[in-house]
Amino acid sequence: MTSGVAMAQVLQKIDGMYFTDAWISRIKPDVGDNWRLKISNLKKILKGILDYNHEVLGQQINDFTLPDVSLIAEHSDAAELGRMLQLILGCAVNCEQCQEYIQTIMMMEESVQHVVMTAIQEVSQLFKHRGSSVLQLLEALVF
């Protein structure tokens, strides 16, 4: 997970028109334990997420502490990795296919749904106009 390869693949699944094959080809797949290559991958992914939010979703991420990719790459820091995954989750629940992802969340165990909801609530504060409708939909389905 800390190499960024799986994250890049998820982003491409979320929006393959934006996260193209050309974009994903810049993510080095065989980084092993080389933390410098991991950092390079994670920086590209974080930039892609920020650009996607701005260019496609029309939103800036200002009030969210961005993940420290160095800590993810060098120390597999769970908190920073979680922050990165939250940003990816934010892309999923705000993209054009959000209904599909919300349905997937609804198929999860209730305890998992609550954890995902909490993550969405935290990141949705960044997406005021779009996130609130996603949250209302999820809350209606979960509770």
Buried (B, 14 or more C-beta within 10 A) or exposed (E): EBBBBEBBBBBBEBBEEBBEEEBBEEBBEEBEEEBEBBBBBBBBBBEBBBEBBEEBBEBEBEEBEEBBBBBBBBEEBEEBBBBBBBBBBBBBBBBEEBEEBBEEBEEEEEEEBEEBBEBBEBBBEBBEEBBEEBBEBBEEEBE
